[in-house]
Amino acid sequence: MSDTLRDLIQSTINLHERFGVIPQFDVTLKVFQEEVHELIEAAQAGTDLQHIAEEAADVFVTAIGMCLAAGVDGEAIISQTRAVIAKNDAKTHATHAINEHGKIARLSKRDE
């Protein structure tokens, strides 16, 4: 996973360099929102799984661009991705439940 994520980060950096783009947060935010909207549309249509996956990958690229624009380097993205994986893997029915919004959320101390 880290190699794929590292490759995607480097590809995003290379893309910006190739076009002489210095990521600016306001621009990357707008592009990110556009890509999220395209992913939502593709997923709602639900007719082309390859297209949904492609739109998801575009969201990943634009999220990386936002991180770069905010000054976050690629190794920090990888490190935090690993931290999120560890947190997700540690969640159990004893510590978390699906809340009223459909989110897997930590149980309060009184619920444990």
C-alpha positions in Angstrom: 0.0 0.0 0.0 2.7 2.5 0.9 4.4 2.0 -2.5 1.1 2.7 -4.3 0.4 5.7 -2.1 4.0 6.9 -2.5 3.8 6.5 -6.3 0.5 8.4 -6.3 2.0 11.3 -4.3 5.1 11.4 -6.6 2.9 11.2 -9.7 0.9 14.2 -8.3 4.1 16.2 -7.6 5.4 15.3 -11.1 2.1 16.4 -12.7 2.3 19.8 -11.0 5.9 20.2 -12.0 5.2 19.2 -15.6 2.7 22.0 -15.9 4.6 24.5 -13.8 1.9 24.4 -11.1 2.6 25.5 -7.6 -0.4 24.1 -5.7 -2.5 26.9 -4.2 -5.0 25.9 -1.5 -8.0 27.9 -2.9 -7.5 26.4 -6.4 -6.9 22.8 -5.1 -10.0 23.1 -2.9 -12.1 24.0 -5.9 -10.7 21.1 -7.9 -11.1 18.7 -5.0 -14.8 19.7 -4.6 -15.4 19.2 -8.3 -13.8 15.7 -8.2 -15.8 14.7 -5.1 -19.0 15.8 -6.9 -18.0 13.7 -9.9 -17.4 10.7 -7.6 -20.8 11.2 -6.0 -22.5 11.3 -9.4 -20.8 8.2 -10.6 -21.5 6.3 -7.4 -25.2 7.4 -7.4 -25.5 6.2 -11.0 -23.9 2.9 -10.0 -23.8 1.6 -13.5 -20.0 1.7 -14.2 -17.8 0.4 -11.4 -14.6 1.2 -13.3 -15.8 4.8 -13.6 -16.6 5.0 -9.9 -13.0 3.7 -9.1 -11.5 6.2 -11.5 -13.4 9.1 -9.9 -12.3 7.9 -6.5 -8.7 7.9 -7.6 -9.1 11.5 -8.9 -10.4 12.4 -5.4 -7.2 10.9 -3.9 -5.0 12.9 -6.3 -6.8 16.2 -5.5 -6.7 15.4 -1.8 -2.9 15.0 -2.1 -2.8 18.3 -4.0 -4.6 20.0 -1.2 -2.1 18.5 1.3 0.8 19.7 -0.8 -0.7 23.2 -1.1 -1.1 23.3 2.7 2.6 22.4 3.1 2.1 18.7 4.1 4.8 16.5 2.6 4.3 13.1 1.2 5.9 11.2 4.0 3.5 12.8 6.5 0.6 11.7 4.3 1.9 8.2 4.3 2.5 8.2 8.1 -1.0 9.5 8.8 -2.5 7.0 6.4 -0.7 4.2 8.4 -2.1 5.8 11.7 -5.6 5.7 10.3 -5.2 2.1 9.2 -4.1 1.2 12.8 -7.0 3.1 14.3 -9.5 1.4 12.0 -8.0 -2.0 12.7 -8.3 -1.4 16.4 -12.0 -0.6 16.4 -14.2 -3.4 17.7 -17.8 -3.8 18.8 -16.6 -3.3 22.3 -15.3 0.2 21.5 -17.4 1.4 18.6 -20.9 1.2 17.2 -22.8 2.5 14.2 -24.5 5.8 15.3 -27.8 7.3 14.1 -26.0 8.9 11.1 -24.5 5.5 10.0 -21.0 6.4 11.1 -18.9 4.0 13.1 -18.3 6.0 16.2 -16.6 5.5 19.6 -18.9 4.4 22.3 -19.1 6.8 25.2 -17.7 5.5 28.5 -21.2 4.9 29.9 -22.0 2.7 26.8 -18.9 0.5 27.1 
